[in-house]
Structure formats: C-alpha cells, structure tokens
Amino acid sequence: METNTPPTQTQTTENLWTVDQVATYLRCTVRHVHNLLRTGLPHLYLGRLLRFDADEVRAYLLKHRRVRSDV
C-alpha cells in the first residue's frame, strides 16, 4: 500500500541551494554565481528567495565544461 505523504522540509531543502551554497560548491564568489545567472545557470524563485536545484546545477556544469586539449 502506497501513501501520498508530502516530503518533509529536510528532504525538500536538501536539494535546493542558496547563492552562498552554490558559491561554496563551485569555490567561487557570490558575484560570480550572479554572473552565471546571466549565462543560463538554472534557478528558481520562491517568492523573493533565489534558489538553485542541486541536480540542475551539476547538469549545467557538465554541459558547459571545457576541457583543455593541450594538457
């Protein structure tokens, strides 16, 4: 038997990152994260709060990575 219980707050917020968390993950500045927004970094707004889906951030990085060929 399957029950349709809503996810707990912990389960939901684990997958949503703040700007600071994205900056920490990328090891860059908050300003750089805001610049990445202009180039298509996936994000969403929860009211006035800017949030990032962790899986979408990882997928964006894989799609936009550049590997040096002279190494």
C-alpha angles and dihedrals in degrees: 000000000000123000124202101223118164116245116264120250091253093055092048099045095045089072096044117076131196122227089262092053092050090049090051092048092049093039091231139110127282088242090059090052089054089050089052089055088066091054093052109275102166114246142153138208123230097195102304094340117106112216137173128211106233094218092049091050090052091047091049090053093050092048095048102038120122121207119204111238096198095066 
